[in-house]
Amino acid sequence: MPRTTELGKIPAVDLAYAVGRLIQEGKTSLAEVRRFAEERPARIAALERELATLKAGHAAAKTAGRPAGPPAAAVKTRKRKFTMTAKARAARKRQGQYLAALHRLKGVERTRVKAVARKEGVAKAVELARKLAKAAPAKAA
């Protein structure tokens, strides 16, 4: 939906033409246009009431000696304590070891380790990756 400032630049005659065309093409109905036009004064009144309420709240806060805004001490919501099972912790540890071992490998060796992980499991893949990493020549620093 275009912003109001963009519509404000379009002359009223052109806007009336555009609304007429939308009605002709069935994109909107005359009833919808009327409803929005009739709704406008009520919406303006509601916004003015809200603004008056905000101004009154700001003035009351000034006299109370406290700045306007959220309450000073909001109640903290308690976080759910996260508990992890031993099985899940072990799985995450294996996954970390697997990723670290893969990181040290290149190309064909990496693909070979991934295949072992799919077929035989991550633990076997980590063993193979460590063995291949030891066999590979060390990088020159």
ZIRA-V803444 format. One record per pair of residues at least 12 apart in sequence whose C-alpha atoms are under 8 Angstrom apart, sorted by the first residue. I is the first residue (numbers start at 0). J is the second residue. D is the distance in Angstrom with one decimal. If there is no record, write none. Layout:
I/J/D + I/J/D
//
This chain:
93/121/7.0 + 93/122/6.7 + 94/121/7.3 + 96/125/6.8 + 97/121/6.7 + 97/122/7.8 + 97/124/7.1 + 97/125/5.2 + 100/125/6.3 + 100/128/5.6 + 100/129/6.2 + 100/132/7.7 + 101/128/6.6 + 103/132/6.6 + 104/128/7.5 + 104/131/7.8 + 104/132/6.5 + 108/128/7.9 + 108/131/7.4 + 109/128/7.8 + 112/124/5.4 + 112/125/7.8 + 112/127/6.7 + 112/128/6.2
//
